[in-house]
Amino acid sequence: MKILVTGYTGQLGFDVVREGLDRGFAMVGVGSKDLNITDECSVYQYVKEINPDAIIHCAAYTAVDKAEDDKENCWNVNVDGTRYLANAAKEIKAKFMHISTDYVFDGLGEAPFVETDKPNPVGYYGRTKYEAEKIVQSLLSEYFIVRISWVFGLNGNNFIKTMLRLAETRDELNVVGDQIGSPTNTVDLSRLLLDMIQTDKYGIYHATNEGFCSWAEFAQEIFHLAEITVTVNSITTEEYPTRAVRPKNSRMSKQKLIDKGFCPLPSWQDSLGRYLNAIIHEVK
Ligand SMILES: NC(=O)c1ccc[n+]([C@@H]2O[C@H](COP(=O)([O-])OP(=O)(O)OC[C@H]3O[C@@H](n4cnc5c(N)ncnc54)[C@H](OP(=O)(O)O)[C@@H]3O)[C@@H](O)[C@H]2O)c1
């Protein structure tokens, strides 16, 4: 199976390519320098030339706060880029997997969102990701849309790396404690995505590590497992204003994964432990 992966230079795409290579697939990973997905002609030409059996579309404009003031670029990448790729996939009859986000939901209530809940994004990034979902659904009769959340991978920046960096100079940190979600390790996610793409169990899925926590609880567990003494003060969203509004409830139900026969991801604590070990080995 030949798989084209966008976002190869980011967190998730990098691990998807690595997992695919481990399984013996022909993986073609691209960053924006290899293929700028906002360039319609390039997308068609490139996809036709590579002629993959499947496209796993991990590329996105992911700067959630910056997007509020950089709307055009965010739209071009997340909406138009997805449209061009989905159209190209249709043309060559390749399977198409679009990676989406918990930020398509408004985060109201406390119940986990299910795949059939209606999205209602509260920020511009989430809005563009929802538009992209709708485009994929309108262009293709068969597709995978996989909503993920709070991603951490070795390749790129994420919350864990930020916490570890801040802990080098501070012994006390204020971290938001009223946004609840599921941290998700890109290594675990990549296994699931490659399991999925080999099936014809199309549809919308939620896929994250198991369990829920707040950012403050996530930070506490990072320092606990890394054996770093830092006091984490849990603060409210209102006490930590950001440019973009974020959903408070990012809980997503993964029951559909089980119903469809896919293996659920391990707990976020288990994943975090493995990730920290990998970081330590990387530093050594
Ligand atoms: N990070 C999270 O917490 C999170 C949460 C929920 C959902 N998601 C979704 O998960 C997916 C993967 O996220 P991630 O954290 O792995 O992303 P990331 O690390 O921020 O990487 C983004 C990737 O998109 C590529 N990209 C950006 N603009 C592009 C363009 N014009 N043409 C081609 N490629 C372009 C980047 O390429 P270059 O670096 O080469 O420019 C990079 O490879 C995205 O769809 C994101 O929306 C992420």
The ligand as a Tripos MOL2 file, in Angstrom:
@<TRIPOS>MOLECULE
LIG
   48    52     1     0     0
SMALL
NO_CHARGES

@<TRIPOS>ATOM
      1 N1         -1.6510   19.7240   17.9760 N.am      1 LIG1
      2 C1         -2.8060   19.4410   18.5810 C.2       1 LIG1
      3 O1         -2.9160   19.4910   19.8070 O.2       1 LIG1
      4 C2         -3.9930   19.0230   17.7530 C.ar      1 LIG1
      5 C3         -5.2230   18.8100   18.4100 C.ar      1 LIG1
      6 C4         -6.3220   18.4070   17.6500 C.ar      1 LIG1
      7 C5         -6.1920   18.2240   16.2840 C.ar      1 LIG1
      8 N2         -5.0020   18.4590   15.6750 N.ar      1 LIG1
      9 C6         -4.9110   18.2460   14.2240 C.3       1 LIG1
     10 O2         -3.9980   17.1920   14.0110 O.3       1 LIG1
     11 C7         -3.2940   17.3740   12.7880 C.3       1 LIG1
     12 C8         -1.8100   17.2760   13.0460 C.3       1 LIG1
     13 O3         -1.4390   18.2730   13.9890 O.3       1 LIG1
     14 P1          0.0960   18.4480   14.4470 P.3       1 LIG1
     15 O4          0.0780   18.9380   15.8610 O.co2     1 LIG1
     16 O5          0.8650   17.2520   14.0660 O.co2     1 LIG1
     17 O6          0.5160   19.6840   13.5090 O.3       1 LIG1
     18 P2          1.8750   20.5090   13.5380 P.3       1 LIG1
     19 O7          2.8970   19.7970   14.3420 O.co2     1 LIG1
     20 O8          1.5300   21.9270   13.8800 O.co2     1 LIG1
     21 O9          2.3220   20.4600   12.0140 O.3       1 LIG1
     22 C9          1.5720   21.0830   11.0140 C.3       1 LIG1
     23 C10         1.9900   20.4970    9.6920 C.3       1 LIG1
     24 O10         1.2000   21.1140    8.6760 O.3       1 LIG1
     25 C11         2.0720   21.4830    7.6250 C.3       1 LIG1
     26 N3          1.5670   22.6110    6.8690 N.ar      1 LIG1
     27 C12         1.1890   23.8260    7.3380 C.ar      1 LIG1
     28 N4          0.8690   24.6240    6.3010 N.ar      1 LIG1
     29 C13         1.0420   23.9060    5.1530 C.ar      1 LIG1
     30 C14         0.8990   24.1670    3.7720 C.ar      1 LIG1
     31 N5          0.5040   25.3640    3.3120 N.pl3     1 LIG1
     32 N6          1.1920   23.1770    2.9020 N.ar      1 LIG1
     33 C15         1.6100   21.9610    3.3280 C.ar      1 LIG1
     34 N7          1.7770   21.6450    4.6190 N.ar      1 LIG1
     35 C16         1.4900   22.6170    5.5260 C.ar      1 LIG1
     36 C17         3.3780   21.8360    8.3180 C.3       1 LIG1
     37 O11         4.4170   21.8020    7.3610 O.3       1 LIG1
     38 P3          5.7940   22.6690    7.5280 P.3       1 LIG1
     39 O12         6.2070   22.5320    8.9650 O.co2     1 LIG1
     40 O13         6.7200   21.9870    6.5810 O.co2     1 LIG1
     41 O14         5.4680   24.0780    7.1660 O.co2     1 LIG1
     42 C18         3.4640   20.7320    9.3580 C.3       1 LIG1
     43 O15         4.0000   19.5570    8.7890 O.3       1 LIG1
     44 C19        -3.7900   18.7210   12.2370 C.3       1 LIG1
     45 O16        -4.8220   18.4600   11.3290 O.3       1 LIG1
     46 C20        -4.3630   19.4240   13.4460 C.3       1 LIG1
     47 O17        -5.3940   20.3380   13.0840 O.3       1 LIG1
     48 C21        -3.9060   18.8360   16.3790 C.ar      1 LIG1
@<TRIPOS>BOND
     1     1     2 1
     2     2     3 2
     3     2     4 1
     4     4     5 ar
     5     4    48 ar
     6     5     6 ar
     7     6     7 ar
     8     7     8 ar
     9     8     9 1
    10     8    48 ar
    11     9    10 1
    12     9    46 1
    13    10    11 1
    14    11    12 1
    15    11    44 1
    16    12    13 1
    17    13    14 1
    18    14    15 2
    19    14    16 1
    20    14    17 1
    21    17    18 1
    22    18    19 2
    23    18    20 1
    24    18    21 1
    25    21    22 1
    26    22    23 1
    27    23    24 1
    28    23    42 1
    29    24    25 1
    30    25    26 1
    31    25    36 1
    32    26    27 ar
    33    26    35 ar
    34    27    28 ar
    35    28    29 ar
    36    29    30 ar
    37    29    35 ar
    38    30    31 1
    39    30    32 ar
    40    32    33 ar
    41    33    34 ar
    42    34    35 ar
    43    36    37 1
    44    36    42 1
    45    37    38 1
    46    38    39 2
    47    38    40 1
    48    38    41 1
    49    42    43 1
    50    44    45 1
    51    44    46 1
    52    46    47 1
@<TRIPOS>SUBSTRUCTURE
     1 LIG1         1 GROUP 0 **** ****
